[in-house]
Amino acid sequence: MPAPARTPVTIVGLGAMGAALASAYVTAGHPTTVWNRSPDKAAPLVARGAAHAPDIRAAVAASPLVIACLTTYEATRAALEPAAAALAGRALVTLNSGAPSGARAMAAWATGHGARFLDGAIKNVPTAVAEPDTLLYYGGDRTVFDEHEATLRVLGGDTQYLGAEPDLAALYEQAVGGTLLPVLLGFFQGAALVTERGLKAETLVPYTRKWLEMVNAVLPTLAAEIDSGDYSQPLSSVGIFHAGIPYDEELGTEHGLDVRWHEPMHDLLRRAMAEGRGEQSVAALVELLRKPEA
Ligand SMILES: NC(=O)c1ccc[n+]([C@@H]2O[C@H](COP(=O)([O-])OP(=O)(O)OC[C@H]3O[C@@H](n4cnc5c(N)ncnc54)[C@H](OP(=O)(O)O)[C@@H]3O)[C@@H](O)[C@H]2O)c1
């Protein structure tokens, strides 16, 4: 039996991520058309069998499924504008980072030109594209996801549909991404502390990993507290975190580290204490984030 025909795919944007997406489709045997503002970036993919569209109109016209991976929604619209008329009847998927408002504007523009639209986020680096564990999630037109799920799954085995609203992937991107910088800053502060003592940062890695596993393990409990609004059975109370403030400050006074990045978090803890939340779960801080002081 011959292998079933693979859906033709067009990749618009061949930066680090777009090139990885196109490469995954070439490897998986999909007829792959590529386009990039700077055309020289297409050469390595063409050498492996991709077709290089001479212009953006030809790129869009080449496939029923067009996946754009440029820097922003604005850049994507600018690039696709000359091909807007060719979008009618096609599925357009965007895979750039950006705010939910950008995703909604992109959806309105795309559907206004007759495209079916899905917005996604890829939660990993270009070298992880096509790996079985790589997470991508999508929001928008369910018919696009259902029709092209197998093709989208080429980009990562952990491919999920969030719902019909086209800004959901951008929303979850922001919601999940909020942990990244505070977690990394905490690691960098630890690295500054141990390296000042002549120890290697790498000595921290196994212990930090265990610590993050603990954080990982308590997330469902914290989420259940937030969803129920019941903070009365704390694993860790606001008061415990509040009592740790002097230890954070000591890192500055005793070890000469710049600990100013803690100040807004300490302020949040002090305000929670002032609201009488000392005995509540630390998850109650979400209530203060919901109502910032005027
Ligand atoms: N790289 C990662 O680790 C990673 C991980 C997850 C998500 N992402 C997201 O994926 C998206 C692409 O990232 P990347 O790493 O591929 O970025 P990149 O390497 O900087 O490539 C950016 C791409 O956007 C194109 N572009 C920018 N402005 C344009 C415009 N006005 N008109 C036409 N084309 C334009 C560039 O074209 P030229 O080549 O002509 O400049 C290039 O193809 C971003 O939203 C990023 O946040 C990236």
The ligand as an SDF file (V2000), in Angstrom:
LIG
                    3D

 48 52  0  0  0  0  0  0  0  0999 V2000
   13.7320   30.7070   19.0180 N   0  0  0  0  0  0  0  0  0  0  0  0
   13.1220   30.2040   20.0940 C   0  0  0  0  0  0  0  0  0  0  0  0
   13.7360   29.6020   20.9880 O   0  0  0  0  0  0  0  0  0  0  0  0
   11.6210   30.3330   20.2220 C   0  0  0  0  0  0  0  0  0  0  0  0
   10.9400   29.4940   21.1290 C   0  0  0  0  0  0  0  0  0  0  0  0
    9.5410   29.5880   21.2400 C   0  0  0  0  0  0  0  0  0  0  0  0
    8.8720   30.5500   20.5020 C   0  0  0  0  0  0  0  0  0  0  0  0
    9.5790   31.3830   19.6320 N   0  0  0  0  0  0  0  0  0  0  0  0
    8.8200   32.4020   18.9180 C   0  0  0  0  0  0  0  0  0  0  0  0
    8.8490   32.1460   17.5300 O   0  0  0  0  0  0  0  0  0  0  0  0
    8.8130   33.3920   16.8110 C   0  0  0  0  0  0  0  0  0  0  0  0
    9.9800   33.4100   15.8190 C   0  0  0  0  0  0  0  0  0  0  0  0
   11.1900   33.2830   16.5840 O   0  0  0  0  0  0  0  0  0  0  0  0
   12.6000   33.0310   15.9140 P   0  0  0  0  0  0  0  0  0  0  0  0
   13.5030   32.5270   17.0020 O   0  0  0  0  0  0  0  0  0  0  0  0
   12.4540   32.2350   14.6640 O   0  0  0  0  0  0  0  0  0  0  0  0
   13.0070   34.5290   15.5420 O   0  0  0  0  0  0  0  0  0  0  0  0
   14.1540   35.0100   14.5420 P   0  0  0  0  0  0  0  0  0  0  0  0
   15.2010   33.9380   14.3840 O   0  0  0  0  0  0  0  0  0  0  0  0
   14.5810   36.3460   15.0230 O   0  0  0  0  0  0  0  0  0  0  0  0
   13.4020   35.1460   13.1340 O   0  0  0  0  0  0  0  0  0  0  0  0
   12.4230   36.1490   12.9650 C   0  0  0  0  0  0  0  0  0  0  0  0
   11.7100   35.9140   11.6610 C   0  0  0  0  0  0  0  0  0  0  0  0
   10.7380   36.9340   11.4830 O   0  0  0  0  0  0  0  0  0  0  0  0
   10.9510   37.5530   10.2180 C   0  0  0  0  0  0  0  0  0  0  0  0
   10.4550   38.9340   10.2670 N   0  0  0  0  0  0  0  0  0  0  0  0
   10.5470   39.8160   11.2930 C   0  0  0  0  0  0  0  0  0  0  0  0
    9.9270   40.9700   10.9940 N   0  0  0  0  0  0  0  0  0  0  0  0
    9.4140   40.8120    9.7320 C   0  0  0  0  0  0  0  0  0  0  0  0
    8.6510   41.6420    8.8690 C   0  0  0  0  0  0  0  0  0  0  0  0
    8.2800   42.8830    9.2210 N   0  0  0  0  0  0  0  0  0  0  0  0
    8.3160   41.1430    7.6520 N   0  0  0  0  0  0  0  0  0  0  0  0
    8.6800   39.8940    7.2790 C   0  0  0  0  0  0  0  0  0  0  0  0
    9.3890   39.0660    8.0510 N   0  0  0  0  0  0  0  0  0  0  0  0
    9.7610   39.5210    9.2670 C   0  0  0  0  0  0  0  0  0  0  0  0
   12.4260   37.4180    9.9780 C   0  0  0  0  0  0  0  0  0  0  0  0
   12.7190   37.6090    8.6200 O   0  0  0  0  0  0  0  0  0  0  0  0
   14.2200   37.9800    8.1530 P   0  0  0  0  0  0  0  0  0  0  0  0
   14.9820   36.6720    8.1660 O   0  0  0  0  0  0  0  0  0  0  0  0
   14.0620   38.5490    6.8050 O   0  0  0  0  0  0  0  0  0  0  0  0
   14.7680   38.9680    9.1530 O   0  0  0  0  0  0  0  0  0  0  0  0
   12.6270   35.9810   10.4360 C   0  0  0  0  0  0  0  0  0  0  0  0
   12.1540   35.0630    9.4830 O   0  0  0  0  0  0  0  0  0  0  0  0
    8.9030   34.5120   17.8580 C   0  0  0  0  0  0  0  0  0  0  0  0
    7.6310   35.0350   18.1350 O   0  0  0  0  0  0  0  0  0  0  0  0
    9.4580   33.7830   19.0750 C   0  0  0  0  0  0  0  0  0  0  0  0
    9.0670   34.4150   20.2940 O   0  0  0  0  0  0  0  0  0  0  0  0
   10.9160   31.2710   19.4670 C   0  0  0  0  0  0  0  0  0  0  0  0
  1  2  1  0
  2  3  2  0
  2  4  1  0
  4  5  1  0
  4 48  2  0
  5  6  2  0
  6  7  1  0
  7  8  2  0
  8  9  1  0
  8 48  1  0
  9 10  1  0
  9 46  1  0
 10 11  1  0
 11 12  1  0
 11 44  1  0
 12 13  1  0
 13 14  1  0
 14 15  2  0
 14 16  1  0
 14 17  1  0
 17 18  1  0
 18 19  2  0
 18 20  1  0
 18 21  1  0
 21 22  1  0
 22 23  1  0
 23 24  1  0
 23 42  1  0
 24 25  1  0
 25 26  1  0
 25 36  1  0
 26 27  1  0
 26 35  1  0
 27 28  2  0
 28 29  1  0
 29 30  1  0
 29 35  2  0
 30 31  1  0
 30 32  2  0
 32 33  1  0
 33 34  2  0
 34 35  1  0
 36 37  1  0
 36 42  1  0
 37 38  1  0
 38 39  2  0
 38 40  1  0
 38 41  1  0
 42 43  1  0
 44 45  1  0
 44 46  1  0
 46 47  1  0
M  CHG  2   8   1  16  -1
M  END
$$$$
